[in-house]
Amino acid sequence: MSDIKRFETGPRMSQAVVHGGVAYLAGQVGTAGASVADQTKDILASIDRLLESVGSDKSKILQTTIWLASMDDFAEMNAVWDAWVSPGNAPARATGEAKLATPDYKVEIICIAAV
């Protein structure tokens, strides 16, 4: 059985867990109160950083789940996402609307990637 490696672990959660050649990232949020575009940019920078720390990168993302506080923000979030996603390596993706941890968060993104 493969070892389980946890990254940036706190009392409640780890920001990333790697097992069996797969990295599971915790839901990432941006700067509370910022615009949807700015929160998305912050989140994608966090994802890049976390993936690098586990020995992966955005071209290896297998699946992404995106939560928006309002689907009215879908186009604004997608404009940032589309400029960031690795060309030819778009992951399987789902996007939905959900009440997030605080009303100041407008976007949360969860990723699973190969290492």
C-alpha positions in Angstrom: 0.0 0.0 0.0 1.2 3.5 -0.8 2.2 6.0 1.8 -0.2 8.8 2.5 1.5 12.2 2.5 -0.2 15.3 4.0 0.7 18.9 3.2 0.0 22.0 5.2 -1.8 20.1 7.8 -3.8 21.8 10.5 -6.1 20.5 13.3 -9.1 20.4 10.9 -7.7 19.6 7.5 -4.7 19.3 5.2 -4.4 21.6 2.1 -3.3 18.6 0.0 -3.1 14.8 0.5 -1.2 12.5 -1.9 -1.9 8.8 -2.1 -1.3 6.3 -4.9 0.1 8.9 -7.2 -2.9 11.2 -6.9 -3.1 14.6 -5.1 -6.3 15.7 -3.5 -6.5 19.4 -2.8 -8.8 20.9 -0.2 -11.2 23.5 -1.4 -9.4 26.7 -2.1 -10.8 30.2 -1.6 -9.5 33.7 -2.5 -9.4 37.0 -0.7 -12.7 37.4 1.1 -14.7 40.3 -0.3 -12.7 40.6 -3.5 -14.4 40.4 -6.9 -15.2 37.0 -8.4 -12.3 37.4 -10.9 -9.8 38.4 -8.2 -10.9 35.5 -5.9 -10.6 33.1 -8.9 -7.1 34.4 -9.7 -6.1 34.0 -6.0 -7.5 30.4 -6.0 -5.7 29.4 -9.1 -2.4 30.8 -7.8 -3.0 28.7 -4.6 -3.7 25.6 -6.7 -0.5 26.2 -8.8 1.5 26.5 -5.5 0.0 23.4 -3.9 0.4 21.3 -7.0 4.1 22.3 -7.3 4.6 21.5 -3.6 3.3 17.9 -4.2 5.3 17.4 -7.4 2.5 18.1 -9.9 1.1 21.0 -12.0 -2.1 22.2 -13.7 -1.5 20.0 -16.8 -2.1 17.0 -14.6 -5.4 18.0 -13.0 -7.8 15.2 -13.5 -11.0 16.6 -12.0 -12.1 20.0 -10.7 -15.2 21.0 -8.8 -16.1 24.7 -8.7 -18.6 26.1 -6.3 -20.0 29.6 -6.9 -22.1 31.5 -4.4 -24.2 32.6 -7.4 -24.3 31.1 -10.9 -24.7 34.7 -12.1 -20.9 34.8 -11.7 -20.2 31.9 -14.0 -19.0 33.9 -17.0 -16.7 36.1 -14.8 -15.1 33.1 -13.2 -14.8 31.3 -16.5 -12.9 34.2 -18.1 -10.2 33.7 -15.5 -10.3 29.9 -15.6 -10.1 29.8 -19.4 -7.0 32.0 -19.5 -5.4 29.7 -16.8 -6.2 26.2 -17.7 -3.5 24.2 -19.4 -4.2 24.1 -23.2 -5.1 20.6 -24.3 -5.3 19.4 -20.7 -8.7 20.6 -19.5 -9.8 18.4 -16.6 -13.2 16.9 -16.1 -15.1 19.7 -14.4 -18.4 20.4 -12.6 -19.6 23.8 -11.5 -22.5 24.4 -9.1 -24.0 27.0 -6.9 -23.6 26.7 -3.1 -23.7 28.7 0.0 -20.0 29.1 0.9 -18.4 29.4 4.4 -19.0 33.1 4.5 -20.9 35.5 2.2 -17.5 37.2 1.5 -16.4 34.1 -0.5 -17.8 33.9 -4.0 -15.8 31.0 -5.4 -14.3 27.8 -4.1 -12.4 25.3 -6.2 -11.4 21.7 -5.4 -9.0 19.7 -7.5 -7.7 16.2 -7.9 -4.5 15.8 -9.9 -2.0 13.1 -10.9 1.4 13.4 -9.4 
